[in-house]
C-alpha cells in the first residue's frame, strides 16, 4: 500500500493486541498531518483513529487470532494510528505502553480545518449522508473563514459481497474527482472498516498528501449527533452518553464490543501482572557488536531480560545508525516483553530489509501469542543458529564469516558470526585480524559460530599464541555444543576451552 508505516516517525509505537498505536498528543498528530499535507508530491499517507470497535472487528475472541486480516494490515501500515477512545489508552498503559492522550477524529477534524484555513490547504470531504456531509462542509466554512473546501462527494461504495467486482470503475471516477480538486487533506467518512478498506484498494490512485479515516465525524460537525460534555470525554464515559442518546441502535454494539474487548485484553494483562515483576536483571549493555565481512555488516543486539518501555527505547537507540547491512535481535535471554517492547520490535522489523529475531524462548513466544504479535514476528524469526546463518548467507552470499572486534586497554573480544571453516574464512585477512588484537587479554567469543574445521581451529590457535607471546591470556568463550565437541576431538580443549568454559546448546 502507498502509505508509510507509523514506524518511520519519531515515536516508538505501542503494540496493543496486534495493532501499533502512535503515542502522540492531539497537537503532535495535527502537526504530522499538516506536514504530510504540505508535501506537493509523493504517496498519500493514511491516518487511522482506532477505537474499541476497530479491535473488536479486527480480532478473534481467542488469544492470538486475527479475524479481519485486511483491516489489521491497513492499521499496521498506516502512517499514524491514534487511540480514539480512553479504553485503548487505559489498556495500553496497563500493558506497559505510554499513550499520552486520546486523539479522536471528531476532535482532530475541527482543529485541522482551522490550520488548513490559515495555510490554504484544500480539504475534501468523502462519505457520509449527502445532506449531512454538505451541512458539515458549510459549518466548517462558517467557523473557518478562508477554508478551501475542494469538494464533497457521498458515493455508496462496497467493500464486501459480490458487488465489489464492479467497484473498480466507480473507484477510479471518485479518485479522479478528488485528484482534480487539488485537495491536500482527504477526510473519509465511510465508517469502520469500510473507509480503511476503501483507502487500501485506492491508495495508489490518490494524490492528496494525507487521508484520514474519520468515521461519523461529519455527523458531529453537522450537529446531527451531540458530543458528550468534556468531563465525560476526559473520564472515558463518552460511550455512556452516546448510548443514552441512541440506546436502541447502540446497545448490542456496546454490549458485545465491551465484552469482547475485555476478553481479549484479559490474557495479556494477567500475564503482565503475574510475570512482569518476576523477570529481573536488565542488562546494562545491549549492543553485542557490529560484525564485518568485507563491505557487508551485521549488527547484533542482545535483548535484555525485560524488554519494557525504558529498555526498549535504549535498545532502539543502539540501532538508530544501523541503516545498511542486517540487524539480528538476540532474544535468547529475553523473558518478558510488554506493549512497549513489542512496539519497538515492530518498528525495527519495518525499518529495512535483513531484520532477524534469533532464538526467542518459551516465555517470549507465549507473550507474543497473547499480544497477537506472532504473525508479524514469524517471517523474521530464526529459532536455531543454523537457520540464522542460512538467512544471512542468502542475504550476503559472498560474505563468509563475519567478525566483530571490540577492544579495551584490558581486553580484546573477537566474536565470530558464522562458521569457522576454510570456506567461511576465505575472505578474512588473518594477518590484519591478528594485528587488531593489540595488547591485553583476548576473548574469542563463539556464541554465534555453528561449526568449525581444522582451518578455523588453526586460526583460534594462532590468535591464542599471539596473545600469549605478549604475556596475555586468550580463551574461547560461549562455544556452541558442536564447536566445543570439535575442539575436544582435536585435542585442543586444554588450550582453548580451559576448565571454566561451558558449551552453549
Residue pairs with C-beta under 8 A, 6 or more apart in sequence:
1 46
1 73
1 74
1 77
1 200
1 203
1 204
2 43
2 44
2 203
2 204
2 206
3 43
3 44
3 45
3 46
3 77
3 78
3 79
3 203
4 43
4 45
4 77
4 79
5 76
5 77
5 78
5 79
5 350
6 13
6 20
6 22
6 78
6 79
6 80
6 81
7 13
7 20
7 346
7 347
7 350
7 351
8 79
8 350
8 351
9 22
9 32
9 79
9 80
11 22
11 23
11 24
12 23
12 312
12 313
12 316
12 340
12 343
12 344
12 347
13 20
13 21
13 22
13 23
13 81
13 343
13 346
13 347
14 20
14 21
14 23
14 92
14 97
14 98
14 99
14 339
14 340
14 343
15 21
15 97
15 339
15 340
15 341
15 342
15 343
15 345
15 346
15 371
15 373
16 55
16 83
16 88
16 91
16 92
16 95
16 97
16 339
17 55
17 59
17 91
17 264
17 265
17 268
17 371
17 372
18 55
18 58
18 59
18 66
18 72
18 371
18 372
18 373
18 375
19 50
19 54
19 55
19 58
19 72
19 75
19 76
19 81
20 75
20 76
20 81
20 343
20 346
20 347
21 50
21 81
21 82
21 83
21 88
21 92
21 97
21 99
21 343
22 29
22 80
22 81
22 82
23 97
23 98
23 99
23 100
24 32
24 80
24 82
24 100
24 101
24 103
25 100
25 101
25 103
26 101
26 103
26 107
26 108
26 111
29 47
29 80
29 82
29 103
29 108
30 108
30 111
30 112
30 115
32 47
32 79
32 80
33 47
33 80
33 108
33 112
33 185
33 210
33 212
34 112
34 115
34 116
34 119
34 121
36 45
36 79
36 209
36 210
37 116
37 121
37 184
37 185
37 208
37 209
37 210
38 119
38 121
38 184
38 209
39 209
40 209
42 209
43 203
43 204
44 186
44 203
44 206
44 207
44 208
44 209
44 210
44 211
45 79
45 80
45 209
45 210
45 211
46 74
46 77
46 78
46 79
46 196
46 199
46 203
46 210
46 211
46 212
46 213
47 78
47 79
47 80
47 81
47 82
47 210
47 211
47 212
47 213
48 54
48 74
48 75
48 78
48 80
48 81
48 82
48 196
48 213
49 81
49 82
49 84
49 103
49 104
49 105
49 108
49 212
49 213
49 214
49 215
50 75
50 81
50 82
50 83
50 84
50 85
50 88
51 83
51 84
51 85
51 87
51 88
51 104
51 192
52 85
52 87
52 88
52 257
52 258
52 261
53 192
53 253
53 257
54 71
54 75
54 192
54 193
55 88
55 261
55 264
56 256
56 257
56 260
56 261
57 67
57 68
57 71
57 192
57 193
58 66
58 67
58 68
58 71
58 72
58 75
58 193
59 65
59 66
59 67
59 68
59 72
59 264
59 372
60 66
60 67
60 264
61 260
61 263
61 264
63 264
63 267
63 268
63 369
63 370
63 372
64 369
64 370
64 372
64 374
65 372
66 72
66 372
66 375
68 193
70 193
70 197
70 200
71 192
71 193
71 196
71 197
73 200
74 193
74 196
74 197
74 199
74 200
75 81
75 196
76 346
76 376
79 210
82 102
82 103
82 104
82 108
83 89
83 92
83 99
83 102
83 103
84 102
84 103
84 104
84 105
85 102
85 104
85 236
85 239
86 102
86 235
86 236
87 236
87 258
87 261
88 99
88 102
89 99
89 101
89 102
89 236
90 236
91 261
91 265
91 269
92 98
92 99
92 339
93 99
94 269
94 272
95 265
95 268
95 269
95 272
95 338
95 339
95 371
96 272
96 276
96 308
96 309
96 338
96 339
96 340
96 341
97 309
97 338
97 339
97 340
97 343
98 309
98 340
102 233
105 212
105 213
105 214
105 215
105 217
106 214
106 216
106 217
106 220
106 221
106 227
108 212
108 214
109 140
109 187
109 212
109 214
109 217
109 221
110 140
110 143
110 221
112 123
112 185
112 212
113 123
113 140
113 143
113 144
113 147
114 143
114 144
115 121
116 122
116 123
116 144
116 147
116 148
116 184
116 185
117 144
117 145
117 146
117 147
117 148
118 146
120 146
120 148
121 148
121 184
121 185
122 148
122 149
122 150
122 181
122 182
122 183
122 184
122 185
123 140
123 147
123 148
123 149
123 150
123 183
123 184
123 185
123 186
123 187
124 149
124 150
124 151
124 152
124 153
124 178
124 181
124 183
124 185
124 186
124 187
124 208
125 133
125 136
125 137
125 149
125 151
125 152
125 153
125 187
125 189
125 218
126 152
126 153
126 154
126 155
126 174
126 178
126 186
126 187
126 188
126 189
126 190
127 133
127 153
127 154
127 155
127 188
127 189
127 190
127 191
127 195
127 218
128 136
128 154
128 189
128 190
128 216
128 218
128 219
129 154
130 154
132 218
132 219
132 222
132 224
133 152
133 154
133 189
133 218
133 222
134 152
135 222
135 223
136 217
136 218
136 219
136 221
136 222
137 149
137 152
139 221
139 222
139 223
140 147
140 149
140 221
141 147
141 149
150 178
150 181
150 182
150 183
151 177
151 178
151 181
151 183
153 174
153 177
153 178
155 170
155 174
157 167
157 170
157 171
157 174
157 190
157 194
157 198
158 164
158 167
159 193
159 194
159 197
159 198
159 201
160 197
171 198
171 201
171 202
171 205
172 205
174 202
175 202
175 205
175 206
178 186
178 206
178 207
178 208
179 205
179 206
179 207
179 208
183 208
184 208
184 209
184 210
185 208
185 209
185 210
185 211
185 212
186 206
186 208
186 210
186 211
186 212
187 211
187 212
187 214
187 217
187 218
188 195
188 198
188 199
188 211
188 212
188 213
188 214
189 195
189 214
189 215
189 216
189 217
189 218
190 198
190 213
191 215
191 216
192 213
192 215
195 213
195 214
195 215
196 213
199 206
199 211
199 213
216 225
219 225
220 226
220 227
225 242
225 245
226 241
226 245
227 233
227 238
228 237
228 238
228 240
228 241
228 242
229 241
232 238
232 240
232 241
239 254
242 250
243 250
243 251
243 254
267 370
268 367
268 370
268 371
271 366
271 367
271 370
272 338
275 336
275 363
276 306
276 308
276 336
276 338
278 336
279 305
279 306
279 335
279 336
279 363
280 305
280 306
281 305
281 306
282 304
282 305
282 306
282 311
283 302
283 304
283 305
283 333
286 301
286 302
286 303
286 304
286 311
286 314
286 315
286 318
287 299
287 301
287 302
287 318
288 300
288 301
288 302
288 330
288 404
288 415
289 299
289 300
289 404
289 406
289 413
289 415
290 297
290 298
290 299
290 300
290 322
290 404
291 297
291 298
291 299
291 300
291 402
291 403
291 404
291 415
291 417
292 402
292 403
292 404
293 396
293 399
293 400
293 401
293 402
293 403
293 418
293 427
293 428
294 398
294 399
294 427
296 325
296 396
296 399
296 402
297 324
297 325
297 326
297 402
298 325
298 326
298 327
298 328
298 392
298 402
298 417
299 319
299 322
299 325
299 326
299 327
299 328
300 327
300 328
300 330
300 404
300 417
300 448
301 315
301 318
301 319
301 327
301 328
301 329
301 330
302 330
302 332
302 333
303 315
303 329
303 330
303 331
303 333
303 334
304 311
304 315
304 333
304 334
305 333
305 334
305 335
305 336
306 334
306 335
306 336
307 315
307 334
307 336
307 337
307 338
307 340
307 341
307 344
307 345
308 336
308 337
308 338
308 340
308 341
309 338
309 340
309 341
311 341
312 340
312 341
312 343
312 344
313 340
313 344
315 344
316 344
316 347
316 348
319 327
319 348
323 352
325 354
326 354
326 355
326 356
326 392
326 395
326 396
327 348
327 352
327 354
327 355
327 356
328 356
328 358
328 388
328 417
329 345
329 348
329 355
329 356
329 357
329 358
330 358
330 359
331 357
331 358
331 359
331 360
331 361
331 364
332 358
332 359
332 360
332 361
334 360
334 361
334 364
335 361
335 363
335 364
336 363
336 367
337 345
337 364
337 367
337 368
337 371
339 371
342 368
342 371
342 373
345 357
345 373
345 377
346 373
346 376
348 355
349 355
349 357
349 376
349 377
349 380
353 395
354 395
355 380
356 380
356 381
356 382
356 388
356 391
356 392
357 377
357 380
357 381
357 382
358 381
358 382
358 385
358 388
359 382
359 383
359 384
359 385
360 368
360 377
360 381
360 383
365 374
368 374
368 377
382 388
382 391
385 448
385 450
385 480
386 450
388 448
389 417
389 418
389 419
389 448
389 450
392 399
392 402
392 417
392 418
393 399
393 418
398 427
399 418
399 427
400 418
400 423
400 424
400 425
400 426
400 427
400 428
401 416
401 417
401 418
401 419
401 420
401 424
401 425
401 428
401 449
402 416
402 417
402 418
403 414
403 415
403 416
403 417
403 428
403 433
404 413
404 414
404 415
404 417
405 412
405 413
405 414
405 415
405 433
405 436
405 437
406 412
406 413
406 415
407 413
407 436
407 437
407 438
407 440
408 440
409 439
409 440
410 440
410 441
411 440
411 441
411 442
411 443
412 436
412 437
412 438
412 440
412 441
412 442
412 443
413 442
413 443
413 445
413 477
414 433
414 437
414 442
414 443
414 444
414 445
414 463
415 445
415 446
415 447
415 448
416 444
416 445
416 446
416 448
416 449
417 448
417 449
418 424
418 448
418 449
418 450
419 449
419 450
419 451
419 452
419 456
420 446
420 449
420 451
420 452
420 453
420 455
420 456
420 457
420 459
420 460
420 483
421 451
421 452
421 453
421 455
421 456
422 453
422 454
422 455
422 456
424 456
425 455
425 456
425 459
430 459
430 462
433 459
433 463
434 462
434 463
434 466
437 463
437 466
437 467
439 470
439 472
440 472
441 467
441 472
441 473
441 474
442 463
442 464
442 466
442 467
442 472
442 473
442 474
442 475
443 474
443 475
443 477
444 460
444 463
444 464
444 474
444 475
444 476
444 477
444 496
445 477
445 478
446 452
446 476
446 477
446 478
446 479
446 480
446 483
447 477
447 478
447 480
447 504
449 479
449 480
449 483
450 480
450 482
450 483
451 482
451 483
451 486
452 460
452 482
452 483
452 486
452 487
453 486
454 490
457 486
457 487
457 490
457 492
460 476
460 492
460 496
461 492
461 495
461 496
463 474
464 474
464 475
464 495
464 496
466 474
467 473
467 474
468 474
475 496
475 497
475 498
475 501
476 487
476 496
476 497
476 498
476 501
477 501
478 504
479 487
479 497
479 501
479 503
479 504
480 503
480 504
480 505
481 503
481 504
481 505
483 503
484 497
484 501
484 503
485 503
487 493
487 496
487 497
488 497
